[in-house]
Amino acid sequence: MSLTALRRSTAAAVAVAAGLGMATLPAFQANADSRAATSLSIRTAHAAVKPGGSERVSGDLGVHGAAGPAGRTVTLEARAAGTDSFVPVGTATARTHGGLVLKVTPDVTTRYRWHYAGDTDARPSVSGVATIRVRTSQHPPTRIRTSLSVRAVRRVVRENGTDVVRGHLRAGRVPLGHRHVLLVSHTKGADDWTFEGVHWTRRDGGVAFKVSPGEPTAYRLVFLGTPLLRPARSAVVRVQDRPEVTISADPTQVTRGESATISGTASDEGTPIAGATIQLLARKAGQRHLKVVETGTTADDGTVSFTEAPPVTTAYRLRLVHAPGIRAALSGPARVSVMRPSSLSIRGRATSSDYVVSGTLRGGGHTLAHRMVTLQSEASGAADWTDVGTVKTGKAGVARFHEPTSPGTSYRLAYAGGPRFAPSISGTVVS
């Protein structure tokens, strides 16, 4: 189109708008972004640091209008030498007047910028770029190529609301330990990757992050490189939000031979899962692995229960088994402590000055020393037992009390139990 034709077309459009009484202008204004305009600045005190040195990246978030910048989260993004895109490396919360600050320790020369994703009352904004150079005495002609793997652990699908994203950083077959690796995430509809955290790799080059997404989320691991190592980023793994499985034990403490009820509920976003297969997993004290001990099916309200009589202290979990339309999930632990039975003997002996009540506490086939035993009394004609006193058993498990002579008064000994032994009550003696 020629310049003259373009001018004529523009003039015609203006004339039409004028003939309509500018009817199109209010519609344009109605579609305009009504959120407050924002601005971001960035600065550093020093343009260069020594290898291993740190520098503070500062900035200011401005939000026009009454909304104000205080409390808003702003992401710091970095583009290390050898990379072609910015990666989120940390977040800062704007202060009262919009001030931002974050400490960084670049391994190589790196460009930084602040990125505000916006909110319901404020538009997004991106700052300029500040470069921090890392002074090195010599530069290798070629940086070593690195690789970064990633996987989402699904063997233990759900533990206290978390999944695990793992990876390994290597240079060829050599593991790279003690290196910073970033975890970034991306949800459906989001424009950019979000910083989730940073960890050091282990000696074997491995790194792991616990995640608990509230919606299907993509994750990626990023290594920004060093003067000797090239940057690397992993592939993308996707972790979906999984059903919730709760668990409880009643009672949580039993005597050997007694039973406990292990119950739970399976739900997906608050909706009960009916007819699903649930496995009861158990790990006895001293064991390392969970074993399937029973299988059940959820009721219409998503509940399931099992009755167990564990021989020793046992930790239980409920596992929702994968099926068409149902994702697998694992509950947290529920512990049932099993106590060994105890017994108390009692004997009474009248002396010239008092009445002596004694007894021996036993448990597990031997006497129990240094345990607290209580003497209880019941006066003649009374209906309630009253605590008289408490003593600790001796080396032979014997507890002894000296009481004033009171004809017709009944006595008994009580042991409240302990971490390994169940409570017990003796027979009675009458003064």
C-alpha positions in Angstrom: 0.0 0.0 0.0 1.4 3.4 -0.9 1.8 6.2 1.6 -1.0 8.2 0.0 -3.4 5.3 0.1 -2.5 4.7 3.7 -3.2 8.3 4.6 -6.6 8.1 2.8 -7.5 4.9 4.7 -6.6 6.5 8.0 -8.6 9.6 7.2 -11.6 7.5 6.3 -11.4 5.6 9.6 -11.3 8.9 11.5 -14.3 10.2 9.5 -16.3 7.1 10.3 -15.5 7.4 14.0 -16.6 11.0 13.9 -19.8 10.1 12.2 -20.5 7.6 14.9 -20.0 10.2 17.5 -16.8 8.5 18.7 -18.8 5.4 19.7 -15.7 3.2 19.4 -13.7 5.2 21.9 -15.5 4.1 25.1 -15.3 0.5 24.0 -11.5 0.8 23.6 -11.2 2.4 27.0 -13.4 -0.4 28.5 -11.0 -3.0 27.2 -7.9 -1.2 28.4 -5.9 -2.7 31.4 -7.3 -0.9 34.4 -4.5 -2.2 36.7 -2.0 0.2 38.2 1.2 0.8 36.1 4.4 -0.4 37.7 8.1 0.2 37.2 11.3 -1.7 38.2 14.8 -0.5 38.6 18.0 -2.5 39.3 21.5 -1.6 40.6 24.6 -3.2 42.1 27.3 -1.5 44.2 30.1 -3.2 42.4 30.3 -4.3 38.8 32.8 -7.1 39.4 33.6 -9.6 42.2 36.4 -12.0 42.9 35.8 -15.8 42.3 33.6 -17.0 45.2 32.6 -13.4 46.1 29.1 -12.1 46.8 27.3 -9.0 45.8 24.0 -7.4 46.7 21.5 -6.8 43.8 19.2 -4.0 44.7 16.2 -2.4 43.1 12.9 -0.5 43.5 9.4 -1.5 42.6 7.1 1.4 41.9 3.3 0.9 41.8 1.4 4.0 40.8 -1.8 4.8 42.6 -3.0 3.9 46.1 -2.1 0.2 45.9 1.5 0.6 46.9 4.5 -1.8 46.4 4.9 -3.1 50.0 4.7 -6.9 50.4 4.7 -7.8 46.8 7.0 -10.6 45.6 9.5 -9.9 42.9 11.7 -12.5 41.2 15.4 -12.0 40.4 16.4 -13.6 37.1 19.9 -14.4 36.0 21.5 -15.1 32.6 25.0 -16.7 33.2 27.7 -16.5 30.5 27.1 -19.2 28.0 23.3 -19.3 28.4 20.7 -17.8 26.1 17.8 -17.1 28.5 17.1 -15.7 31.9 16.4 -18.1 34.8 14.7 -17.3 38.1 17.3 -17.6 40.9 15.5 -16.1 43.9 12.7 -13.9 45.2 12.5 -10.8 47.3 9.6 -9.0 49.1 9.2 -5.3 48.4 9.6 -3.1 51.5 7.4 -0.2 52.5 8.7 2.1 49.7 9.3 -0.7 47.2 13.0 -1.5 48.0 14.3 -4.8 46.9 17.6 -6.6 47.8 19.0 -10.1 47.3 22.5 -11.4 47.8 24.1 -13.4 44.9 27.3 -15.4 44.5 27.9 -15.8 40.8 30.4 -18.4 39.6 30.8 -16.7 36.2 29.9 -13.4 34.7 26.2 -13.1 35.0 23.5 -10.7 33.9 20.6 -10.0 36.4 17.2 -8.4 36.1 14.1 -8.0 38.4 10.8 -9.4 37.2 7.4 -8.6 38.7 4.7 -11.0 37.4 1.9 -8.5 38.3 -1.3 -9.0 40.3 -5.0 -8.3 40.2 -4.3 -4.6 40.9 -0.9 -4.0 39.3 0.6 -4.7 35.9 3.7 -6.8 35.3 7.1 -5.2 34.9 10.7 -6.1 34.1 13.7 -4.0 35.0 16.8 -3.3 33.0 19.9 -5.6 33.2 22.8 -5.3 35.6 26.0 -7.3 34.9 28.3 -8.7 37.6 31.6 -9.8 36.2 33.6 -12.5 37.9 37.3 -11.7 37.8 39.4 -14.7 36.9 43.2 -14.8 36.4 42.9 -17.1 33.4 40.2 -18.4 31.2 40.3 -22.0 29.9 40.0 -22.2 26.1 37.1 -24.6 26.4 34.7 -25.1 29.3 33.8 -28.8 30.1 30.4 -30.0 28.9 28.0 -31.0 31.6 24.7 -32.9 31.8 21.8 -32.6 34.2 19.2 -35.4 34.5 15.8 -35.2 36.2 13.1 -37.5 37.3 10.0 -37.4 39.5 10.0 -40.1 42.1 6.8 -42.1 42.0 7.7 -45.2 44.0 6.7 -43.3 47.2 4.0 -41.3 45.5 2.7 -39.2 48.3 4.2 -38.7 51.7 2.8 -35.9 53.9 1.7 -34.1 50.8 5.0 -34.1 48.9 6.6 -35.6 45.8 10.3 -35.7 45.1 12.1 -34.3 42.0 15.6 -35.7 41.7 18.5 -35.3 39.3 22.2 -35.9 38.8 24.8 -33.4 37.6 27.7 -34.9 35.7 30.6 -34.0 33.4 30.7 -37.1 31.2 30.6 -39.9 33.7 32.2 -37.9 36.5 29.7 -36.8 39.2 29.9 -33.1 40.1 29.4 -32.6 43.8 29.0 -29.4 45.9 27.5 -27.4 43.0 24.4 -25.2 43.1 21.4 -26.6 41.2 18.2 -24.6 40.8 14.6 -26.0 40.7 12.2 -24.0 38.6 8.5 -24.7 37.9 5.9 -23.9 35.3 2.1 -24.2 35.6 -0.5 -24.2 32.8 -1.2 -20.7 31.7 1.9 -19.2 33.2 4.2 -17.1 31.0 7.5 -17.7 32.8 9.3 -20.2 34.9 9.1 -19.7 38.7 11.9 -20.1 41.1 11.3 -23.0 43.6 14.6 -23.4 45.4 18.3 -24.1 45.2 20.3 -27.1 46.7 23.9 -28.2 46.7 24.6 -31.5 44.9 25.9 -34.4 47.0 29.2 -36.1 46.4 27.6 -38.4 43.8 26.2 -35.3 42.0 22.7 -36.1 43.1 20.2 -33.4 44.2 16.6 -33.8 45.4 13.7 -31.4 46.0 10.4 -32.0 47.8 7.5 -30.5 46.0 3.7 -30.4 46.7 2.0 -28.9 43.7 -1.6 -27.8 44.0 -2.2 -28.3 40.3 -0.4 -30.1 37.4 3.1 -28.6 37.3 6.2 -28.9 35.2 9.6 -28.9 36.8 13.1 -28.4 35.5 16.6 -28.4 37.1 19.1 -25.7 36.1 22.9 -25.5 36.6 24.3 -22.0 35.8 27.9 -23.2 35.2 31.3 -22.2 36.5 34.5 -20.9 34.8 35.5 -24.5 34.1 32.0 -26.0 33.5 29.4 -25.2 31.0 25.8 -24.5 32.1 23.2 -27.2 31.8 19.5 -27.6 32.2 17.5 -30.8 32.5 14.5 -32.0 30.6 11.0 -31.3 31.9 9.1 -33.6 34.3 5.5 -33.1 35.1 4.0 -33.8 38.6 0.3 -34.0 39.0 -1.7 -33.2 42.1 -2.6 -36.5 43.7 -5.4 -37.7 45.8 -5.2 -37.2 49.6 -5.1 -40.3 51.9 -5.5 -39.7 55.6 -4.8 -42.2 58.4 -5.4 -42.6 62.1 -4.9 -45.3 64.8 -7.2 -45.9 67.7 -5.8 -46.5 70.3 -2.2 -45.5 69.6 -1.0 -47.6 72.6 -2.0 -51.2 73.3 -0.8 -54.1 75.4 0.5 -57.1 73.6 -2.4 -59.2 72.4 -4.8 -56.2 72.2 -6.1 -54.8 68.9 -6.1 -51.3 67.3 -8.2 -49.9 64.5 -6.3 -48.4 61.6 -8.7 -46.2 59.6 -8.5 -43.6 56.9 -10.2 -41.7 54.1 -9.3 -41.3 50.4 -10.4 -38.2 48.6 -9.6 -36.2 45.4 -10.0 -32.4 45.7 -12.4 -33.0 48.6 -14.5 -35.6 46.8 -14.5 -39.1 48.4 -13.1 -41.9 46.3 -15.5 -44.9 46.5 -14.7 -48.5 45.6 -10.9 -47.9 45.5 -8.4 -50.5 46.6 -6.4 -49.6 49.7 -3.4 -51.5 50.9 -2.4 -51.4 54.6 1.4 -51.2 54.9 3.3 -52.0 58.1 6.8 -51.6 59.3 7.7 -53.2 62.6 10.2 -51.7 65.0 13.7 -52.6 63.8 12.6 -53.2 60.2 13.5 -50.9 57.3 10.8 -51.6 54.7 7.1 -51.4 54.6 5.1 -54.6 53.8 1.6 -55.1 52.7 -0.3 -56.8 55.5 -3.9 -56.4 54.4 -6.0 -55.1 51.5 -9.4 -53.4 51.6 -11.9 -51.3 49.6 -13.2 -47.8 50.4 -16.8 -47.3 51.2 -19.1 -44.8 49.4 -17.8 -42.0 51.7 -14.2 -42.9 50.9 -13.4 -44.5 54.3 -11.7 -47.7 55.0 -10.6 -49.4 58.3 -8.5 -52.4 59.4 -8.2 -54.2 62.8 -4.7 -55.2 63.7 -3.1 -56.8 66.8 0.6 -55.9 66.3 3.0 -58.1 68.3 5.5 -55.2 68.6 5.4 -51.4 68.0 4.5 -50.9 64.4 4.2 -47.9 62.0 1.3 -48.1 59.5 0.5 -46.4 56.2 -2.4 -46.6 53.7 -1.7 -46.8 50.0 -4.3 -46.0 47.4 -3.6 -48.4 44.5 -3.5 -47.0 41.0 -6.5 -47.8 38.8 -8.1 -46.3 35.7 -9.1 -42.8 36.6 -7.4 -43.0 40.0 -3.9 -41.9 40.7 -1.8 -43.7 43.4 -1.2 -42.0 46.7 0.4 -42.8 50.1 -0.7 -41.5 53.5 1.5 -40.3 56.3 2.5 -42.7 59.1 0.3 -43.8 62.1 2.2 -45.5 64.9 0.8 -48.1 67.4 3.0 -48.6 70.4 2.8 -52.1 71.9 3.6 -52.4 75.6 4.6 -55.6 77.4 2.3 -56.7 80.2 3.4 -56.0 83.8 2.3 -57.4 87.1 2.3 -56.2 90.8 2.2 -58.5 93.8 1.2 -57.2 97.2 1.5 -58.2 100.8 0.7 -56.6 104.2 2.3 -57.0 107.5 1.3 -55.4 110.8 4.1 -54.3 113.2 4.0 -52.9 116.7 4.1 -49.3 115.3 2.6 -49.4 111.8 1.2 -51.4 108.9 3.8 -52.3 106.1 2.5 -52.7 102.5 5.0 -54.0 100.0 5.0 -55.5 96.5 7.2 -56.5 93.6 6.8 -55.1 90.1 7.6 -57.5 87.2 7.5 -57.3 83.4 9.1 -59.2 80.6 10.1 -62.1 82.8 12.1 -60.0 85.3 11.7 -57.4 88.0 11.4 -53.8 87.1 13.7 -51.4 89.0 13.4 -47.7 89.4 9.7 -47.5 88.4 7.2 -45.3 90.2 4.5 -47.3 92.1 1.5 -45.7 93.9 -0.2 -47.0 97.1 -3.9 -46.6 97.1 -6.3 -47.0 100.1 -10.0 -47.5 100.6 -11.5 -46.9 104.1 -14.0 -49.4 105.5 -17.4 -48.7 103.9 -16.0 -46.3 101.3 -16.5 -46.7 97.5 -13.4 -44.9 96.1 -9.7 -45.5 96.1 -7.5 -42.7 97.2 -3.8 -42.2 96.4 -1.7 -42.3 99.6 1.8 -42.0 98.3 4.3 -42.9 95.6 7.8 -44.5 95.8 10.3 -45.8 93.3 11.0 -49.5 93.2 14.4 -50.7 94.3 17.0 -52.8 92.4 14.9 -55.9 93.1 11.7 -54.2 91.9 10.2 -53.9 95.4 8.1 -51.0 96.6 7.5 -50.6 100.3 5.1 -48.3 102.3 4.8 -47.7 106.0 1.2 -46.7 107.0 -0.4 -46.0 110.4 -2.5 -48.9 111.7 -6.1 -48.4 110.6 -8.2 -51.6 111.1 -10.5 -52.3 108.2 -8.7 -50.2 105.6 -7.9 -51.8 102.3 -4.7 -51.2 100.3 -3.6 -51.9 96.7 -0.6 -51.0 94.5 -0.8 -49.3 91.1 1.7 -48.9 88.3 0.9 -46.3 85.7 3.0 -48.0 82.9 6.0 -46.7 81.0 7.4 -46.6 77.4 7.7 -50.4 77.2 5.4 -51.8 79.9 1.6 -51.6 80.3 -0.1 -50.4 83.5 -1.0 -52.9 86.2 -2.8 -53.0 89.6 -2.2 -55.5 92.4 -4.7 -57.3 94.5 -5.8 -55.9 97.9 -4.8 -56.4 101.5 -6.7 -55.3 104.6 -5.1 -53.8 107.6 
